[in-house]
Amino acid sequence: MNLIKIENLNIDELKIYSQLRDNSFTEDNSFIADSPKVVNILLQTDLEIKSILATTEYYDEYAHLIKEKKISKLYVATKEWMQTIVGHKIHHNCMMHGVRPCANSLDSLGDNILMLDNITSSENVGSIARSMAGLGVGSYLLPSSSPHPYGRRALRVSMGYVSRLKVHIYNDIFSTISTLKEKGYKVFAAELSENSIFLSEVEVPVKWILLMGHEGKGLSEDILNVCDKVVQIEMDENVKSFNVGVAASIMMYRFKNV
């Protein structure tokens, strides 16, 4: 490995590690990944990696992963210098500058899809992505108004496993649902309503979409009207709801194990 020892903090390539904050991207769709666990998952993908910023200890331990990739810039610094570069305290010894993969088309998605409507939390976006990878739900649909799964915080919460999913960002939920229904998908909305059925009673088809709504407002009546079924999780009557990430995990487990 050709490690570049940092002796000058004014290197242009290093500025992105401090400037690229959560859910922000450059024109070439660059992103920043934090921590060895996340970076090591991404090193095992086909993602374009522009640089790594890490300590000598990281490079020594994971040289076998790094050598498999052709990365032109491998910056080495002490943890203290890394903190100076990013401008805040860090609890890890590795960061990566990568490029988001090209978006997947609706035609390229798999039979099982998790779809979000107007989710606002990066942590929820990342948590759901991690659960999807673990449960074998391979396609992730998100609105353009929500945090991106390759945003800095969402990527960290997903542990990098979003890289194993097909991601599609949509602009209009109604036209997207209509197109997918034409392709044979059945849409199941996760919501409490007068017409909802219990999760344990759902008859799961081969091609399905599980739609999760806003953390506080849920799904609107207009959206529920274009879905095939509305589903709720059986739970204690004194508890109003689960966190959206928890609810998504419970429902995906049921849908994948019928």
ABEGO torsion letter per residue (X at the ends): XBBBBBABAABAAAAAAAABBBGBBBAAGBBBBBEAAAAAAAAABABBBABBBBBAAAAAAAAAAAAABBBABBBBBBAAAAAAAAGBBBABABBBBBBBBBBBBAAABBABBBBBBGBABAAAAAAAAAAAAAAGBABBBBBAABBBAABAAAAAAAGGAAAABBBBBBABAAAAAAAAAAAGBBBBBBBBBAABBBAAABBBBABBBBBBBBAAAEBBAAAAAABABBBBBBBBAABABBBAAAAAAAAAAAAABX
